[in-house]
Amino acid sequence: MIDDLEELVKAAVGEVFSTMLAQQIEPEPPNSPVVNGDATIAGSVGFIGNLTGIVYLYLPQGFAVRLTEKLLGISPQSVESEELVNDSVGELTNMVVGHLKSRLSDRGRSCVMTIPSIVRGTNFCIEPVSSTIRRLLTFRSHEHQVVVEILMRPDTSS
């Protein structure tokens, strides 16, 4: 199921970036190196049900500010607070997982979503527990790398 989930997440990221941001984004080849060390904003939204997991959307801070401008249709000078950027990254993550939830429901895998949360920092990583299935997907939007991490509890329903 994790391979199907990866494809669903790739489609969700592409759809959200093109529809909501008019922004081109392309998946990078599998196992592309993850650029880390810059200020990063990570949004996370979980899904609980027939499948249980969490999706993290990692964005470089400067790119997150530009996406906030696009999402809200505001000028760069109007992005005055970290809270506004946090809300926008949370909403983008929510849209990606909402798209995923819809596709899972289409396949008979109902689930509910958690509220978005945000982590900010430099050179950090999320460490899942050992029983968790983990996948990293990287995307490229112009010069910016976007990383999506999927953590999922193993499917025991089969």
C-alpha positions in Angstrom: 0.0 0.0 0.0 2.9 2.4 0.7 3.8 2.4 -3.0 0.2 3.4 -3.9 0.3 6.1 -1.2 3.5 7.5 -2.7 1.8 7.8 -6.1 -1.2 9.4 -4.5 1.0 11.9 -2.6 2.9 12.8 -5.8 -0.4 13.5 -7.6 -1.7 15.5 -4.6 1.4 17.7 -4.5 1.3 18.4 -8.2 -2.4 19.2 -8.1 -2.2 21.5 -5.1 0.8 23.4 -6.4 -0.6 23.8 -9.9 -4.2 24.7 -8.9 -3.8 26.7 -5.7 -0.4 28.3 -6.4 0.0 28.3 -10.2 3.4 26.9 -9.4 5.2 24.2 -11.4 6.6 21.3 -9.4 8.1 18.1 -10.6 9.1 14.9 -8.7 12.9 14.4 -8.5 14.3 11.0 -9.2 14.0 8.4 -6.4 16.7 8.7 -3.7 17.7 12.3 -4.7 19.7 13.8 -1.9 17.7 16.0 0.5 19.1 19.5 1.0 19.1 20.3 4.7 20.7 23.0 6.8 18.6 26.0 5.6 15.8 27.5 7.7 12.9 25.2 7.0 9.2 25.2 7.8 7.5 21.8 8.0 3.7 21.4 8.0 2.2 18.1 9.2 -1.2 16.6 8.9 -2.1 13.1 10.0 -4.7 10.7 8.7 -6.4 8.1 10.9 -8.7 5.2 9.8 -8.3 2.1 7.7 -4.8 3.5 7.1 -3.0 5.6 9.7 -0.1 7.9 9.1 1.2 11.4 8.9 2.5 13.6 6.0 5.1 16.3 6.5 5.7 19.0 3.9 9.1 20.6 4.2 9.6 24.0 2.6 12.6 26.3 2.7 11.6 29.4 4.7 12.1 31.9 1.9 10.1 29.7 -0.5 7.3 29.3 2.1 7.0 33.1 2.2 6.7 33.3 -1.6 4.1 30.6 -1.6 2.2 32.5 1.1 2.1 35.6 -1.1 0.8 33.5 -4.0 -1.7 31.5 -1.9 -3.2 34.7 -0.3 -2.7 37.0 -3.3 -0.8 39.5 -1.3 2.4 41.6 -1.8 5.7 40.6 -0.3 5.4 43.6 2.1 2.1 42.2 3.4 3.8 39.0 4.8 4.7 40.5 8.2 4.4 37.6 10.6 5.6 34.1 11.0 2.1 33.2 12.0 0.8 34.1 8.5 3.4 31.9 6.9 2.7 29.1 9.4 -1.0 29.2 8.6 -0.3 29.1 4.9 2.1 26.1 5.1 -0.4 24.4 7.4 -3.2 25.0 4.8 -1.0 23.7 1.9 -0.2 20.6 3.9 -3.9 20.2 4.7 -4.8 20.5 1.0 -2.3 17.8 0.1 -3.5 15.4 2.7 -7.2 16.3 1.9 -6.5 15.3 -1.7 -4.9 12.1 -0.5 -7.9 11.4 1.9 -10.3 11.8 -1.0 -8.4 9.3 -3.2 -8.1 6.9 -0.3 -11.9 7.1 0.2 -12.4 6.4 -3.5 -10.5 3.2 -2.9 -12.6 2.2 0.1 -10.0 3.3 2.7 -11.9 5.9 4.8 -10.0 8.1 7.2 -10.2 11.4 9.1 -7.5 14.1 9.2 -5.8 15.7 12.1 -5.4 19.4 12.4 -2.2 20.9 10.8 0.9 21.6 12.9 4.1 23.4 12.1 7.7 22.9 13.0 10.4 25.5 12.2 14.1 25.0 12.4 17.4 24.4 10.7 19.0 21.1 10.0 16.4 18.9 11.7 14.7 15.6 10.9 11.7 13.7 12.2 12.6 10.3 13.6 9.8 7.8 13.4 9.4 4.8 15.7 10.9 1.6 14.3 7.6 0.0 13.4 6.7 2.9 11.1 7.0 2.7 7.3 8.8 5.8 6.1 9.1 7.3 2.6 10.8 10.5 1.5 9.7 12.1 -1.8 11.6 15.1 -3.2 10.2 17.7 -5.7 11.8 20.6 -7.5 10.0 23.9 -8.1 12.5 26.1 -10.0 15.5 26.3 -7.7 13.7 25.1 -4.6 13.5 21.6 -3.2 10.3 20.5 -1.6 10.4 17.4 0.5 7.4 15.3 1.5 7.8 12.7 4.2 5.2 9.9 4.6 5.1 8.0 7.8 2.5 5.2 8.0 1.6 2.5 10.4 1.9 -0.9 8.8 -1.4 -2.1 7.2 -2.7 -5.0 9.2 -6.1 -5.2 7.5 -4.9 -7.5 4.6 
